[in-house]
Amino acid sequence: MPKLSTVDEVRRALEVLADAPDGLTMAMLMAYGFSPILLAHLVDAKLVTVHCEHIERGGKLVEITRLRITDEARCLRRNGRRPPGGLAQTIKRILRAVRRPD
């Protein structure tokens, strides 16, 4: 499978999250191949929100981190509009941040 560009990865991440009304856990998103760094940038860009849940598993309380697409990101995806500061600008900011050397 050819390696996707970061723009494609951002769009794919938003598509995957848009198809999950309750969001997806970090573990599930990483299983899809998304890096924690990319996901963090989506949160910083306010395209994705983070929700922590506590569930009981095996008698222990476990914290689950779930990510959900924001309504704004959902609208930008659906309408295909590119207003100033919209999805295209946000993706450019994410690309700059992801490509920045550590």
Sine and cosine of phi, psi and omega as CSV:
sin_phi,cos_phi,sin_psi,cos_psi,sin_omega,cos_omega
0.00,0.00,0.78,-0.63,-0.02,-1.00
-0.93,0.37,0.53,-0.85,0.01,-1.00
-0.94,0.33,0.75,-0.66,0.01,-1.00
-0.99,0.13,0.50,-0.87,0.10,-1.00
-0.96,0.29,0.26,-0.97,0.00,-1.00
-0.90,0.45,-0.58,0.81,0.05,-1.00
-0.86,0.51,-0.71,0.70,0.03,-1.00
-0.89,0.45,-0.61,0.79,0.01,-1.00
-0.91,0.41,-0.66,0.75,0.04,-1.00
-0.88,0.47,-0.75,0.66,0.00,-1.00
-0.89,0.46,-0.65,0.76,0.01,-1.00
-0.91,0.42,-0.66,0.75,0.02,-1.00
-0.88,0.48,-0.69,0.73,0.01,-1.00
-0.92,0.40,-0.60,0.80,0.05,-1.00
-0.91,0.42,-0.70,0.71,0.00,-1.00
-0.88,0.47,-0.70,0.71,0.00,-1.00
-0.93,0.36,-0.56,0.83,0.02,-1.00
-0.91,0.42,-0.48,0.88,0.00,-1.00
-0.99,0.10,-0.02,1.00,-0.03,-1.00
-0.87,-0.49,1.00,-0.03,-0.08,-1.00
-0.82,0.57,-0.55,0.83,0.01,-1.00
-1.00,-0.05,0.09,1.00,-0.04,-1.00
0.99,0.17,-0.02,-1.00,0.01,-1.00
-0.73,-0.68,0.48,-0.88,0.04,-1.00
-0.97,0.26,0.35,-0.94,0.07,-1.00
-0.83,0.55,-0.67,0.74,-0.03,-1.00
-0.87,0.49,-0.67,0.75,0.01,-1.00
-0.91,0.41,-0.67,0.74,0.01,-1.00
-0.91,0.42,-0.61,0.79,0.05,-1.00
-0.93,0.37,-0.54,0.84,0.07,-1.00
-0.91,0.41,-0.49,0.87,0.10,-1.00
-0.96,0.29,-0.18,0.98,0.03,-1.00
0.98,-0.20,0.14,0.99,0.01,-1.00
-0.99,0.10,0.71,-0.71,0.00,-1.00
-0.98,0.17,0.50,-0.86,0.07,-1.00
-0.85,0.52,-0.52,0.85,0.01,-1.00
-0.91,0.41,-0.72,0.69,0.03,-1.00
-0.88,0.48,-0.69,0.72,0.00,-1.00
-0.90,0.44,-0.63,0.77,0.04,-1.00
-0.89,0.45,-0.62,0.78,0.03,-1.00
-0.93,0.37,-0.56,0.83,0.07,-1.00
-0.91,0.42,-0.60,0.80,0.06,-1.00
-0.93,0.38,-0.73,0.68,0.02,-1.00
-0.86,0.52,-0.56,0.83,-0.01,-1.00
-0.99,0.15,0.01,1.00,0.02,-1.00
0.89,0.45,0.48,0.88,0.10,-0.99
-1.00,-0.04,-0.34,0.94,-0.06,-1.00
-0.67,-0.74,0.61,-0.80,0.07,-1.00
-0.92,-0.38,0.41,-0.91,-0.01,-1.00
-0.93,-0.36,0.73,-0.69,0.03,-1.00
-0.77,-0.64,0.78,-0.62,0.04,-1.00
-0.98,-0.20,0.71,-0.71,0.01,-1.00
-0.80,-0.60,0.51,-0.86,0.09,-1.00
-0.91,-0.42,0.82,-0.58,0.02,-1.00
-0.78,-0.62,0.37,-0.93,0.03,-1.00
-0.99,-0.14,0.80,-0.60,0.03,-1.00
-0.71,-0.71,0.86,-0.51,0.03,-1.00
0.86,0.50,0.57,0.82,0.01,-1.00
0.98,0.18,0.04,1.00,0.00,-1.00
-0.89,-0.45,0.54,-0.84,0.06,-1.00
-1.00,0.09,0.82,-0.58,-0.06,-1.00
-0.86,-0.51,0.68,-0.73,0.05,-1.00
-1.00,-0.04,0.77,-0.64,0.02,-1.00
-0.91,-0.41,0.76,-0.65,0.06,-1.00
-0.98,-0.20,0.86,-0.51,-0.04,-1.00
-0.89,-0.45,0.70,-0.71,0.05,-1.00
-0.95,-0.30,0.65,-0.76,0.03,-1.00
-0.75,-0.66,0.58,-0.82,0.07,-1.00
-0.95,0.32,0.60,-0.80,0.03,-1.00
-0.98,0.17,0.34,-0.94,0.04,-1.00
-0.87,0.48,-0.62,0.78,0.01,-1.00
-0.88,0.48,-0.72,0.69,0.01,-1.00
-0.90,0.43,-0.61,0.79,0.03,-1.00
-0.89,0.46,-0.69,0.72,0.03,-1.00
-0.91,0.41,-0.69,0.72,0.01,-1.00
-0.87,0.49,-0.66,0.75,0.03,-1.00
-0.90,0.44,-0.72,0.69,-0.09,-1.00
-0.93,0.37,-0.69,0.72,-0.07,-1.00
-0.99,0.15,-0.35,0.94,-0.01,-1.00
0.92,0.39,0.22,0.98,0.01,-1.00
-0.98,0.22,0.41,-0.91,0.03,-1.00
-0.76,-0.64,0.92,0.39,0.02,-1.00
-0.94,0.34,0.32,-0.95,0.06,-1.00
-0.81,0.58,0.73,-0.69,-0.03,-1.00
0.97,0.24,0.14,0.99,-0.03,-1.00
-0.99,0.15,-0.37,-0.93,-0.10,-0.99
-0.86,0.51,-0.68,0.73,-0.03,-1.00
-0.88,0.47,-0.70,0.71,0.01,-1.00
-0.91,0.41,-0.65,0.76,-0.01,-1.00
-0.91,0.43,-0.67,0.74,0.04,-1.00
-0.88,0.47,-0.65,0.76,0.04,-1.00
-0.87,0.49,-0.67,0.74,0.03,-1.00
-0.90,0.44,-0.66,0.75,0.01,-1.00
-0.90,0.44,-0.68,0.74,0.01,-1.00
-0.86,0.51,-0.70,0.72,0.02,-1.00
-0.88,0.48,-0.68,0.74,-0.04,-1.00
-0.94,0.35,-0.67,0.74,-0.03,-1.00
-0.93,0.37,-0.57,0.82,-0.03,-1.00
-0.99,0.14,-0.18,0.98,-0.02,-1.00
-0.90,0.43,0.77,-0.63,0.01,-1.00
-0.94,0.35,0.53,-0.85,0.02,-1.00
-0.98,0.22,0.00,0.00,0.00,0.00
